[in-house]
Amino acid sequence: MFIVLLGPPGAGKGTQAQRIATATQLLHISTGDMFRENVKNETELGKLARTFMDRGDLVPDEVTIKMLLERISRPDAAKGAMFDGFPRNVVQARALDEALAARGAKIDRALLINVPDSELVARLGGRWICRGCGKLYHERNDPPKAAGVCDACSGELYQRDDDRPEVVASRLEKQKPPADLIEHYRSAGSLREIDGLRSLDAVTASLLEAIG
Ligand code: AMP
């Protein structure tokens, strides 16, 4: 089964993807996490991606698509995956469709998490990530047991550079799922819309139900 998670930054894609991966054992592929890993390791790809990420811009399609296609060609992605943060536009969606079609697969579900803008700004400001294992927290909605320390691995929690208030507003404008991307999956019959303005558990339950 192949699933894409769609939604604006702060809709809860990453958190929900981690929960769904645990519940279903589906492989979680996050292009944002892959870019952050490359930035951390100071690879050539990381240095390039960083110039876009720091401004709240998308990394160019050819770079992102190449990275994603390489990732899904690995054996662990043979039977299925859940994509979080990819595709961000129709060009990326078509590249993914083609790669899956070449192996007789397709996107079975596109899950769109809807959250109003006012709430997104508040959410992005309170987000914390574990340096050790990447687990996500939110100061208000999903805090760690001890401030600044990961419940899962005791790693140090940090805030993403692109969650700084001056970047958040422009990132929201530039990175909402475009209407033609949503239409791409609606016309394929795979789109399901989920109300993201509820508790984490309620949203997870709806997503799992939509996956079936
Ligand atoms: P995310 O963790 O999904 O919010 O991604 C963090 C940053 O990585 C984004 O702000 C983009 O700069 C970049 N990025 C992640 N996924 C993509 C994608 N599919 N296309 C282009 N840029 C991406």
Residues whose N, C-alpha, C, O or C-beta is under 5 A from the ligand:
A	BS01	AMP	T31 G32 D33 F35 F52 M53 G56 D57 L58 V59 T64 G85 F86 P87 R88
